[in-house]
Amino acid sequence: MEAGGKVVVLTGAGISAESGVPTFRDADGLWEGHRVEDVATPEAYAHQPHVVHRFYDARRAALTTVEPNPAHHALARLEEVLGDDLLVVTQNVDDLHERAGSLRVHHMHGHLRSAWCQSCGARTVWHDDLAHGPACPSCGEPALRPDIVWFGEIPHGMDLIEEALAEATLFVSIGTSSMVYPAAGFVRAARLLGARTLELNLDRSAASSVFDETRHGPASLLVPAWVEELLAASRA
Ligand code: BV8
């Protein structure tokens, strides 16, 4: 990567897999025993809020049992050097990038540790359960839902992401099956806009053929190696 280039990194569930956070599709289509459409859509929440809340309450509680892995730490190290020239766009709703020290992280699909009030719109940092209908700290209404972008809902910050892709000289996708849009389309946009593209994933994804380069292996090995390679090149 030439000096002064901007890097956009897209991460998916695969970067957190070695931390013990289950991925979506490695469990043959069932996700923690649920079909995605039964727990990750506004319709599911409208029809069976308790099932959806229990699904997210369990995942939010599980965050206390997992730690960032070397892949998260490597990206935080990269940010220490690149600063504003690095943006991590994550599809993940865990907080492992932040707990590894990354500051420039954009959660396009929301956060497990945030509650979104459907009465006043306030978003509140939230570590506990929501199924019992706690009052919104801002308006007092028992109208808190998981602050998650479900299927059929619009991801956060699409203009911010498109702007970052337009400025990127390098786009790196880590640990995603590239099955869900619009995230799965970012590599095509990045290529069209002139960036080099690299995929780091355990195995082939739906978009592997679109990347300039694809490396297969566990993120905890591939990501630190790639970061060291990039930093060595920028020092040369
Ligand atoms: C939208 C939050 C409009 C939930 C998530 C028909 C065709 C095409 C598209 C559509 C269609 N019908 C509907 C759509 C749109 C739909 C979509 O794409 N559906 C898919 C299923 C076809 N998308 C939407 O609805 C989105 N909204 O389109 O709005 C719009 C858009 C733009 C502008 C205006 C309007 C909203 C989608 C968001 C849904 N929410 N997450 C929650 O977490 O509870 S999606 C969820 O699944 C993730 O966030 C992620 O985005 C997605 C895919 O998951 P991955 O992260 O890739 O994980 P996965 O398990 O699939 O893969 C893991 C990978 O890691 C594997 O490749 C594996 O090999 C690898 N791996 C495993 N271990 C390791 C590893 N790699 C490295 N190391 C390891 N150790």
Residues whose N, C-alpha, C, O or C-beta is under 5 A from the ligand:
A	BS01	BV8	G12 A13 G14 A17 E18 T23 F24 R25 D26 A40 Q91 N92 V93 H109 I148 V149 W150 F151 G152 E153 I154 P155 G175 T176 S177 S178 M179 V180 Y181 P182 L200 N201 L202 D203 R204 S205 G217 P218 A219
